[in-house]
Amino acid sequence: MIYRRHLPLLYVAFIVVAVFLSGILFEASAQDIREHEQRKARLEKDIELIDRQLSENESRSRSMLSSLTLIRTQIASRNALITESNRMIRKYSDGIYLSQLQINRLDERIDTLTVHFGKLVKSAYKNRDAKVWYMYILASDNLGQAFRRYSYFKNLSSELQDQAEEIRAAKEELQQKKAGLQKMKADAEKVKKQRERELRNLHDEEENAEKIVSSLKRDRRKYEKELASKRKEVNALNKEIERLIAEAMKAEDKGKEAEVDYALDAEFSKNKGKLPWPVDGVVVDRFGQHYHPVFKTVKLPFNNGISIAVSRNARVKAVFDGVVKQIVVMPGYNQCVLVQHGNWFSFYCKLQNTVVKAGDKVRTGQVIGIVDTINGDTQLHFQIWQKQTPQNPELWLRKNK
């Protein structure tokens, strides 16, 4: 008898638990959506930047390889954006399914609770006569049972009010869930439309890339001349960097300058994967040995750093505290700044002007110059060295810009 009387309270408890768990699920979903929007915004910004470079410089003299590199980077970003959209569509589908299940279960529990609440109200109405209550208590088998019956009648009014409030709150929560479900469905449709648009753009970009590939195949001699010129520029730059670093280290050994700042050296070493990006842009040429995207057996010049496509007049910032060792001008790279951080060096190339000079101390995030536009490309070439050994900058820079 007692179990049946308190059955509605169990349903209320079920609803409370369901609402709590649902809140956790929706909070996790909201966090995932926020992260999706951040990744999406980053990819869209990268695509827009490359698209702007391609459209701004389409009338300029640009190497075919550079154009192909930009377009293929754009295609990679577009594919990542489509993958992100597909992931969110699956997430929305799962969320819609789970939300609908929760709504159905909550509907059932509210119906059951309402039925039991009605029975409780009817019972209270029938037993509203105080004489009937008094006789029911006197008919108890023992004092404990009499006390329990007395307590039940005493708290009946309060219990009715509490359960009525629980039903009202549950119905209000149900309406919120239904509204949330409708919004989720609308958001899912929005993402699907965006994905369709991105697929169309991807198709156009892939066609453009194929046109460039065909053009390169038809004019291999012209490309070979471009590659030979580029190889000379890269070799000259690498030799100059090695000379500058060797000179700096040699000067330290001979005591011509102050000793290496080992505290700064150690601090730099501890910041692998944590350094801020020198500019906000898209990596279009990565560290290491690569082969030509069309002529698969042709090796491109070994890249001791990375090239980052940026907006016009982008400001370049130091990635760590240090001292400006040299500012040099190199063919194809314009002005280059070498900054020393103990036994570590960061190198910034393709600047149109600098706001520092040799001997200046710089702080992390301090502006050191402006990126130049060379042969139609607005890109920063960036390197990191440990003494005379080049490092992969992407392993040192933050994953999230």
Summary of the structure (lengths in Angstrom):
residues: 401
radius of gyration: 34.9
end to end distance: 65.1
largest distance: 111.4
contacts: 1189
relative contact order: 0.10
helix: 62%
strand: 17%
